[in-house]
C-alpha cells in the first residue's frame, strides 16, 4: 500500500471540533488539555463542548439525514465506505501515532489493529448493499401483498471510551454510514484526538456535511445532553456499567433506542490438559494487553489445582519479562495507564488485594524510575491466594492485574466463573473438544474464546450478557441495531 506522509496531528496545537462539515469552537469558548500519558506533557487543547454544541451537532445531523444523504443509494454508501477504508489504509501510521500519543496504546499493537479496523469498514461497505426486507405471505381476506422495509433509524448519538479510540469510533460510525443514519460522536475527554482525525479523513473521503459530527467535551457536559436529546433516535455507548445505567434513564424522554457495551470481569478457565506453552502468554495478554484497560480483560484466572502452582510461576515469569515504556517505541509491550486518576484507582486495588489477604507474586507497584517517572505506569501484576469474595476478584480494575484462583472440578469452575453481575467475555484452555463445547455453552458470556483470546471479527456479533449490556456490534445483528422495520400492506384486487 502507499504510505502517506504523517501530517503531525499531535503537535501541541489546538484542535477544533467538527459540526456540520465545519471546524468550530465550543459555544462557551472553553477548552481543555489532553496529555500524553507516557510523559505527562500537554499534546493539544480541544473545545470543551456542552449542551449548545450538542444542539448544533444534532441539528446538523438531522438536516443531513433528511437532506441529500437520504437520497444516497446503497451502492453509493458502499463506495463511500470503501473510499474511507482506502484513505484509512494510506494514513494508518498517522492514526496509530495519534492513538499511541493520546492514550498510550503501544504502537506495535496499534499497527496490528489495521486488519480489524479496515476489515470493519469493508465489511460495512459490503453490507450496505445487502440490507433488505422480506415478502411475507399473510392470511388476510382479499388479495393483499405484505412485505417489510428496512429504513435507517435516524440520528445516532455515539459515546465512546478512551481505551480504543479508532476501533470504537468505526464500530459506531461504520454501521451508521452503511444503513443511511447520521452520527454525533462524543469521544472521551481523555483521548479526543484520534476521533477528530477520523472526522478529518472522512470529510476528505467525501462524507457529506453533517453526516458525521464530533463534539469534544466531558460526559456530564456533552455526553449527558446527547443521551437525553429529543432529536436523537438512538444512542450507542461503550463504557462503564454505571454510566450505561444513567444513559438508559436519560433515554426515556423519547424512548430512543439504546445499545450498550459495558463493563466486564471476565473469567479464563485453564483446564488440567491445557497446552501451557500456548495458554500462559495468551492468558497473560488477555489482561496485560493495553495495560489491562480493556473491557474484555480476562482478569479472573481459574486454574486446575493440579497445574495451578506451575501455571502461576510461568505466568509471573512472563509478566516480569514484558517490556514497559512509552508506546511510541515499537519494542514496548506494555504502555501507561491513561491518567493519574486511573493510576490512583489501580493502586487502590493493589492495596486492597494485599490487605484482603491475596499473595502478591509479581508486580504490584508503580514504575517511576528513569524515563517512566513522568508517566502513569504500573508493573504487570499477578496475585495468587485470591478468594472469590475479594475486591480484586469481584470488581473491574481496568489495569494490568490478574487474580489466580484454583479449582477442582469443571462444574465448580463454571459456577464460580458465572458468579458475577457481568457477562461480556470468557476464555477456556483445553485440548479436549468435548470440554471446549461444554464450557462454551455453559459460560454466561457474549463471547467465549477457546485456546485463544481477543479474537474479534467484523462478521461475528460482539456484546454482553447481564450487566455487561445489550445489543451487538459486528455481524448482521449490528446493522439491524441501526434500522427500523416497517410493515407494508397493499391491496391489489
Number of C-alpha atoms within 10 A of each C-alpha: 6 9 12 13 10 13 9 10 19 21 10 15 12 15 21 21 27 26 26 22 19 13 15 15 21 21 15 13 9 14 17 15 16 20 20 25 27 28 17 15 14 16 18 20 19 24 24 24 26 24 20 15 27 30 16 16 26 27 19 23 29 21 19 22 22 13 14 11 20 15 11 12 12 20 15 15 23 24 15 21 28 20 20 25 23 18 19 21 20 17 18 22 19 22 25 24 23 27 28 26 25 26 29 31 32 29 26 17 18 23 16 11 16 19 12 15 24 22 16 24 29 22 22 32 28 19 20 26 16 13 17 11 14 11 12 13 10 12 8 9 7 9 12 15 16 16 15 16 15 17 18 23 23 24 27 32 30 25 26 27 19 22 25 18 24 23 19 20 22 18 22 25 24 23 29 27 26 28 27 25 29 32 31 30 29 27 28 22 20 20 26 29 31 27 30 24 19 20 23 16 17 21 19 13 18 12 21 18 19 27 30 28 29 28 33 33 28 18 18 11 17 23 28 20 19 32 30 22 22 15 19 26 21 25 27 24 25 22 21 19 18 11 16 23 15 13 23 18 13 18 23 14 11 14 15 20 17 22 23 27 26 27 28 33 27 30 31 27 28 30 28 18 13 20 14 20 10 12 21 23 16 21 27 25 23 25 28 29 22 28 29 27 23 23 23 27 36 30 32 27 28 25 24 22 17 14 16 20 15 12 20 22 15 17 25 21 15 15 22 16 11 15 14 22 23 27 27 20 14 13 15 18 23 27 32 31 28 27 20 15 11 16 19 14 14 24 18 12 19 23 14 15 23 15 11 14 14 21 16 17 16 20 19 22 15 18 19 13 10 7 12 19 14 16 27 26 29 25 24 30 24 27 26 21 14 24 17 15 10 16 16 27 25 20 17 23 27 26 31 30 30 28 27 26 23 21 20 14 12 16 12 10 24 18 13 16 24 17 14 19 15 24 28 29 28 30 31 26 27 19 15 11 9 10 16 19 11 11 20 18 11 13 21 23 24 19 24 24 17 21 18 16 24 18 11 13 16 21 17 15 17 21 22 24 20 16 21 27 27 18 18 21 24 20 18 18 15 24 21 20 21 28 20 14 14 11 14 13 12 10 10 8 7
